Amino acid sequence: MNQENTPYPYEPEFSFSKLLNDRIGDIKYILQFKKSLAIVLISGALLGALTAWLWTPTYTARLTFVVDDAKSSGAAGGLSALAGQFGFNLDGLGGASGVLAGDNVQELIKSQKLIKKTLLTPYDNTQTLADKYAAVYKLNKKWLKYSPDGKITRFPMDDKHNTRLQDSLLHEMTTLILSGEFGIAKTDKKLGFFEVNTTMKDEKLAQLFCTRMIKQSTDFFITTKTKRLRSNVERLQHRADSIGQILNRKTYSLSAANQNLLDLNPAYTNVNANVEVKERDKIVLTTIFSETVKNLEASKTMLAQETPTVQIVDEPEFPLKKNKLKYSIAILAGLILSGLAFSFYALITRKKAA
């Protein structure tokens, strides 16, 4: 049986010169509509200028701080700094794996819990940061339809129990803040400096949120870092106070027994035994009290050594950096986008007509 030859469609050979000539031809075709192109470009430039004029400016608050942790210093800290020069991270050596060791600080400060606590701090005498944020970003009007009483949702400063609607609104605020308005970065891997940037539409809101986030994080860090040692100090302090009170009562009791011993007949031996027992109890209590106070002072010294220091280097000061869309960039973008849109439209209509 003879097989018929199946014809294949003709495929022109690929050529860079032909491709270049086609694009040049497209450009020449577009330039035929000079008046229309000029009108489109002018319209794009005007739209770009209008966009820059209507663009809402933002303000950036910048804060730099350094963490001084005595436990992570020393030989291991030096080794970590040396390894950082070659791109290695050895922050986990030498016990430096705590709450704010290494890169943990970046995750801690971006915690949703700390952000919500910061938003519930006062903006002024009448409203919280959350109230101001919701007003600036018009979230209060957006969520007005969910309000059961038809009023704007507010966040009282002293309210510890939020409603479901308040929690939902706080969650949306936190999501917006973490989506690009708040960030932390380590300026140098070899150093312990961190830079926090907050960009918001209200200048005072950005400044307050930036500084109070660091305050919330610092308090949380120090409390967590020293919780065990602080609990031990409080326990020893309570024990020393209790033993001190008992020792004082024993001292007065022994003094009274000695006074009674002088007034009684020496033939009564029970009185002598009572004095000896009280004196022995006092000696034992004195020894226990001395050891407890010694352990208490040692624990206080250890607590002082283990308490880290978070030192603010640069604080955000007014006026903050103002971020506004420049007219030159907006007009240039308008020209490019409008020119591209007109070019695509002209080429597509030519192909359909052909």
C-alpha positions in Angstrom: 0.0 0.0 0.0 1.3 3.4 -1.0 1.4 6.1 1.7 0.5 9.5 0.7 2.9 12.3 1.6 1.3 14.6 4.2 2.0 18.3 3.4 3.3 20.4 6.2 2.5 24.1 6.7 5.2 26.4 5.5 7.3 27.9 8.4 9.5 30.9 7.5 13.0 30.8 8.7 13.7 32.9 11.8 15.8 36.0 11.2 16.8 38.7 13.6 17.0 41.2 10.8 13.4 40.5 9.7 12.3 40.8 13.3 14.1 44.2 13.7 12.7 45.4 10.4 9.1 44.4 11.5 9.5 46.4 14.8 10.8 49.4 12.8 7.8 49.1 10.6 5.5 49.1 13.6 7.2 52.3 14.9 6.8 54.0 11.6 3.1 53.0 11.5 2.5 54.4 15.0 4.2 57.7 14.1 1.7 58.2 11.3 -0.8 59.1 14.0 1.2 62.1 15.3 -1.7 64.2 16.4 -3.5 61.4 18.2 -0.2 60.3 19.8 0.5 63.8 20.9 -3.0 64.1 22.5 -2.6 60.8 24.2 0.9 61.7 25.6 -0.3 65.0 26.8 -3.3 63.4 28.5 -1.0 60.8 30.1 1.3 63.6 31.4 -1.7 65.5 32.9 -3.0 62.3 34.5 0.4 61.7 36.0 0.6 65.2 37.4 -2.9 64.9 38.8 -2.0 61.6 40.5 1.0 63.3 42.1 -1.1 66.2 43.3 -3.8 63.9 44.8 -1.3 61.4 46.2 -1.5 61.1 50.0 1.9 61.6 51.5 3.3 59.2 54.1 5.8 59.8 56.9 8.6 57.4 57.9 9.8 57.2 61.5 13.2 55.6 61.9 14.6 54.3 65.2 17.9 52.5 65.9 18.7 50.5 69.0 21.3 48.0 70.2 20.9 45.0 72.5 23.6 44.6 75.1 23.3 41.1 76.6 26.1 40.1 79.0 25.4 36.4 78.6 26.0 36.5 74.9 29.3 38.4 75.2 32.7 37.0 75.7 34.6 34.4 73.6 31.5 33.1 71.9 30.4 36.6 71.0 33.8 37.4 69.5 33.7 34.1 67.6 30.2 35.0 66.3 31.4 38.4 65.1 34.5 36.9 63.4 32.3 34.3 61.7 29.9 37.0 60.6 32.6 38.6 58.5 32.6 35.4 56.3 28.8 35.1 56.1 28.3 32.6 58.9 25.8 33.0 61.8 27.0 31.6 65.1 24.6 33.5 67.4 23.4 30.3 68.9 26.8 29.6 70.6 27.6 30.4 74.2 24.0 30.5 75.4 23.0 33.3 73.0 19.8 31.6 72.0 17.5 33.7 74.1 14.5 35.8 73.2 16.4 38.6 71.6 19.5 36.6 70.4 20.4 36.8 66.8 17.5 37.2 64.4 14.8 36.4 67.0 14.5 40.1 67.7 13.0 40.7 64.2 10.3 38.1 64.8 9.6 39.3 68.3 9.1 42.9 67.4 6.8 41.9 64.5 4.6 39.9 66.9 0.9 40.6 66.4 0.4 40.6 70.2 2.8 43.4 70.7 1.4 45.4 67.8 -2.1 45.1 69.2 -0.9 46.2 72.7 0.8 49.2 71.1 -2.3 50.2 69.1 -4.2 50.3 72.4 -1.9 52.9 73.9 -3.1 56.6 74.0 -2.6 58.9 71.0 -3.9 61.8 73.0 -6.3 62.4 75.8 -9.3 61.4 73.8 -8.3 58.5 71.6 -5.9 55.6 71.2 -3.5 54.8 68.4 -6.0 52.3 67.1 -8.8 55.0 66.9 -6.4 57.3 65.0 -5.2 54.6 62.7 -8.8 53.6 61.9 -9.7 57.2 61.2 -6.7 58.0 59.0 -7.2 54.8 56.9 -11.0 55.2 57.0 -11.4 51.7 58.5 -13.9 53.0 61.0 -16.3 54.0 58.3 -15.7 50.7 56.4 -16.6 48.7 59.5 -19.5 50.9 60.4 -21.9 48.5 58.7 -20.9 45.7 61.1 -21.5 47.9 64.2 -24.5 46.6 66.2 -25.5 50.1 67.4 -24.7 51.9 64.2 -21.8 53.9 65.8 -18.1 54.0 65.0 -16.1 51.3 66.8 -13.9 52.8 69.5 -11.0 51.4 71.5 -11.0 52.6 75.2 -7.6 53.0 76.8 -8.5 51.0 80.0 -10.6 48.3 78.4 -9.0 44.9 78.8 -11.8 42.9 77.2 -12.4 43.7 73.5 -15.5 42.7 71.6 -15.5 40.5 68.6 -15.8 43.5 66.3 -12.9 45.3 68.0 -10.7 42.2 67.7 -11.6 41.9 64.0 -10.7 45.5 63.4 -7.5 45.2 65.3 -6.6 42.1 63.3 -7.1 44.0 60.0 -5.0 46.9 61.3 -2.2 44.5 62.3 -2.3 42.9 58.8 -2.0 46.2 57.1 0.9 47.3 59.4 2.8 44.1 58.7 2.2 44.3 55.0 4.7 47.0 54.5 4.2 49.9 57.0 6.4 48.5 59.7 9.7 46.7 59.4 12.9 45.9 61.3 16.3 45.0 59.9 19.8 44.4 61.2 22.1 47.1 59.7 25.2 44.9 59.9 25.5 41.2 60.6 28.7 41.8 62.6 27.1 44.3 65.0 24.1 44.2 67.3 22.4 47.3 65.9 18.8 47.1 64.7 16.8 49.6 62.6 13.1 50.0 62.9 11.1 51.9 60.2 7.4 52.8 60.4 5.7 54.4 57.5 2.2 55.8 58.0 -0.1 58.5 56.6 -0.1 60.5 59.9 3.2 61.9 61.2 2.5 61.7 64.9 1.0 58.3 64.6 4.1 56.9 62.9 6.4 58.5 65.5 4.3 57.2 68.5 3.9 53.7 67.0 7.6 53.3 66.3 8.8 54.4 69.8 6.1 52.5 71.7 6.6 49.3 69.8 10.2 49.3 71.0 9.0 50.0 74.5 6.6 47.1 74.4 9.2 44.8 73.0 11.8 45.9 75.5 9.5 45.3 78.5 8.5 41.9 77.2 12.1 40.9 76.5 13.4 41.9 79.9 10.5 40.4 81.7 10.9 37.1 79.9 14.7 37.0 80.1 14.8 37.6 83.8 11.6 35.9 84.9 13.2 32.9 86.5 15.9 34.8 88.3 13.4 37.5 89.4 11.1 34.8 90.8 14.0 33.3 92.7 14.9 36.7 94.2 11.3 37.4 95.2 11.2 33.9 96.9 14.4 34.5 98.8 13.3 38.0 99.8 10.1 36.7 101.2 11.9 34.0 103.1 14.5 36.4 104.5 11.7 38.8 105.7 9.8 35.9 107.3 13.0 34.6 109.1 13.9 38.1 110.1 10.5 38.6 111.8 10.8 35.3 113.6 14.3 36.1 114.7 13.2 39.4 116.1 10.5 37.7 118.1 13.0 35.1 119.4 15.4 38.0 120.4 12.7 39.7 122.4 11.6 36.4 124.0 15.2 35.5 125.0 15.7 38.9 126.5 12.6 38.6 128.6 13.6 35.1 129.7 17.0 36.4 130.8 15.3 39.1 132.7 13.1 36.6 134.5 16.1 34.4 135.2 17.6 37.2 137.3 14.5 37.6 139.5 13.9 33.8 140.2 15.4 31.4 142.7 18.5 29.7 141.3 17.1 26.4 142.5 14.6 26.3 139.7 16.5 24.5 136.8 13.6 24.6 134.4 14.1 28.3 133.9 17.7 27.8 132.9 16.7 25.1 130.4 14.1 27.4 128.9 16.7 30.2 128.4 19.2 27.7 126.8 16.5 26.5 124.4 15.6 30.0 123.3 19.2 30.9 122.9 19.8 27.8 120.8 16.8 28.6 118.6 18.1 32.2 118.1 21.6 30.9 117.1 20.0 28.5 114.5 17.7 31.2 113.2 20.6 33.6 113.0 22.6 31.1 110.9 19.7 30.4 108.6 19.0 34.1 108.2 22.7 34.8 107.4 22.7 32.1 104.7 19.4 33.3 103.3 20.6 36.9 103.0 23.8 35.8 101.4 21.9 33.8 98.8 19.6 36.7 98.3 22.4 39.1 97.6 24.1 36.6 95.2 20.8 36.2 93.3 20.4 39.9 93.1 23.9 40.2 91.7 23.2 37.5 89.2 19.9 39.2 88.2 21.7 42.4 87.6 24.3 40.7 85.5 21.7 38.7 83.5 19.4 41.7 82.8 20.1 42.9 79.3 20.1 46.5 78.2 18.3 47.8 75.2 19.8 51.2 74.3 18.1 53.5 71.9 20.7 55.1 69.6 18.6 57.2 67.3 15.0 58.2 68.0 12.4 59.5 65.4 12.2 63.3 65.7 9.9 65.8 64.0 9.7 66.6 61.2 9.7 63.0 59.9 10.8 62.1 56.5 7.9 62.9 54.1 7.3 60.5 51.3 5.4 62.1 48.4 5.1 61.1 44.7 7.3 63.4 42.7 5.8 65.2 39.8 8.7 64.3 37.5 8.3 60.6 38.2 4.5 60.7 37.9 4.6 62.6 34.6 7.2 60.3 33.1 5.2 57.2 34.2 2.1 58.8 32.6 3.9 59.4 29.3 5.3 55.9 29.2 2.0 54.1 30.1 -0.1 56.3 27.8 2.4 55.8 24.9 2.5 52.1 25.3 -1.3 51.8 25.6 -1.8 53.9 22.4 0.9 51.8 20.6 -0.7 48.5 21.5 -4.2 49.8 20.5 -2.9 51.0 17.1 -1.1 47.7 16.3 -4.0 45.5 17.4 -6.5 47.5 15.2 -4.1 47.3 12.2 -3.9 43.5 12.5 -7.6 43.2 12.7 -8.1 45.4 9.7 -5.5 43.4 7.8 
